[in-house]
Amino acid sequence: MGDLNKYRQNVQEIIKRYAESRPLPADIEGQVVFDTARDHYQLINVGWNNGKWIYGCVLHMDIKNGKVWLQYNGTEDEIAEELIKAGIPEKDIVIGFHTPYKRKFTKFATA
């Protein structure tokens, strides 16, 4: 298990960077949601676009049992690779949206 404080910082920095860099329509807000007490981290789009209500998760990561769980990736980028570049080892990253069976065929942790 790595440095959990560093993992928290890395996850938060990645989500903040996506929140600040993505172009959004004027009435859509990218909300950064960090529950640091329970280690849940999300980026959510909220607002109106052309008369339609927009609400949806863009990124969701958790830290559980010393590992970073990538629960949802609605971007076109490989967020797991960004976690590795930030210094989180593959053995401490779980691709949560892959079935447990499929996880064993990746270079990442199974759980």
C-alpha positions as CSV (number, residue, x, y, z in Angstrom):
1,M,0.0,0.0,0.0
2,G,1.3,3.4,-1.0
3,D,1.0,6.8,0.6
4,L,-2.7,7.4,0.9
5,N,-2.3,11.2,1.3
6,K,-0.4,11.3,-1.9
7,Y,-3.1,9.2,-3.7
8,R,-5.8,11.6,-2.4
9,Q,-3.8,14.6,-3.7
10,N,-3.2,12.9,-7.1
11,V,-6.8,12.0,-7.6
12,Q,-8.0,15.5,-6.6
13,E,-5.5,17.2,-8.9
14,I,-6.6,15.1,-11.9
15,I,-10.2,15.8,-11.3
16,K,-9.6,19.6,-10.8
17,R,-7.5,19.7,-14.0
18,Y,-10.4,18.1,-15.9
19,A,-12.9,20.5,-14.4
20,E,-10.9,23.5,-15.3
21,S,-9.8,22.4,-18.8
22,R,-13.0,21.1,-20.4
23,P,-15.0,23.6,-22.5
24,L,-18.7,23.6,-21.4
25,P,-21.8,25.4,-22.7
26,A,-22.4,28.6,-20.7
27,D,-25.2,27.2,-18.5
28,I,-23.4,24.0,-17.7
29,E,-21.3,23.8,-14.5
30,G,-18.6,21.2,-13.9
31,Q,-18.9,20.5,-10.2
32,V,-16.0,19.0,-8.3
33,V,-17.3,16.8,-5.4
34,F,-14.7,15.6,-2.9
35,D,-15.8,13.6,0.1
36,T,-12.4,13.4,1.8
37,A,-13.8,11.8,4.9
38,R,-15.0,8.7,2.9
39,D,-12.5,9.0,0.0
40,H,-15.1,9.6,-2.8
41,Y,-14.1,12.0,-5.6
42,Q,-16.2,13.0,-8.6
43,L,-16.6,15.5,-11.4
44,I,-20.3,16.1,-12.4
45,N,-21.9,18.2,-15.1
46,V,-25.0,20.1,-14.0
47,G,-27.1,22.7,-15.8
48,W,-29.3,23.5,-18.8
49,N,-28.3,23.2,-22.5
50,N,-30.8,24.2,-25.3
51,G,-33.8,23.7,-22.9
52,K,-32.6,20.3,-21.7
53,W,-31.5,19.5,-18.1
54,I,-28.0,18.1,-18.0
55,Y,-26.8,16.1,-15.1
56,G,-24.1,13.4,-15.3
57,C,-21.0,12.0,-13.9
58,V,-17.8,12.7,-15.9
59,L,-15.2,11.1,-13.5
60,H,-15.6,9.1,-10.3
61,M,-12.8,7.7,-8.2
62,D,-12.7,6.2,-4.8
63,I,-9.9,5.1,-2.5
64,K,-10.7,1.8,-0.8
65,N,-8.4,-0.5,1.1
66,G,-5.3,1.4,0.0
67,K,-6.1,1.3,-3.7
68,V,-7.5,3.9,-6.1
69,W,-10.7,2.6,-7.7
70,L,-11.5,4.2,-11.1
71,Q,-15.3,3.8,-10.9
72,Y,-16.3,5.7,-14.0
73,N,-14.5,7.5,-16.8
74,G,-16.7,9.5,-19.1
75,T,-13.7,11.2,-20.8
76,E,-11.9,10.2,-23.9
77,D,-8.6,9.9,-21.9
78,E,-7.0,7.0,-20.2
79,I,-7.4,8.2,-16.6
80,A,-5.6,5.1,-15.2
81,E,-2.6,6.1,-17.2
82,E,-2.7,9.6,-15.7
83,L,-2.8,8.0,-12.3
84,I,0.3,6.0,-13.1
85,K,2.1,9.2,-14.4
86,A,1.1,10.9,-11.1
87,G,3.1,8.2,-9.3
88,I,0.4,5.6,-8.3
89,P,1.6,2.1,-9.1
90,E,-0.5,-0.2,-11.3
91,K,-0.8,-2.6,-8.3
92,D,-2.7,0.1,-6.4
93,I,-5.2,1.0,-9.2
94,V,-8.4,-1.0,-9.7
95,I,-10.6,-0.5,-12.8
96,G,-13.9,-0.7,-10.9
97,F,-16.1,-0.6,-14.0
98,H,-14.5,-3.8,-15.3
99,T,-16.0,-7.0,-14.1
100,P,-13.9,-8.8,-11.5
101,Y,-13.3,-11.6,-14.0
102,K,-11.9,-9.2,-16.6
103,R,-9.6,-7.3,-14.1
104,K,-7.2,-10.3,-13.9
105,F,-6.4,-9.8,-17.6
106,T,-5.2,-6.2,-17.1
107,K,-2.0,-4.8,-15.7
108,F,-4.0,-3.3,-12.8
109,A,-5.1,-4.6,-9.4
110,T,-8.0,-7.0,-9.3
111,A,-9.4,-5.5,-6.1
